[in-house]
Amino acid sequence: MKIVHAQTVLAEDQLEALKKKTGETSTKDALSKAVDHYLECEYTDMSDEMWTHKLEKVVQKKQQKSI
């Protein structure tokens, strides 16, 4: 695996909110956890397939409620 160093500029309150949400105290760990989640999360894929999958879940939930 090749590792690269990446940087970004964030507002201090954004970074503190990210640390709180991820449960991490270090900037490096909070950013790493956030990136991992973003890459694995099915809802960050903005393709038609993602929307189809999301709508199927909504329909399934509504059907379960009506049973």
Secondary structure, 3 states (H helix, E strand, C coil): CCCCCCCCCCCHHHHHHHHHHHCCCCHHHHHHHHHHHHHHCHHHCCCHHHHHHHHHHHHHHHHHHHC
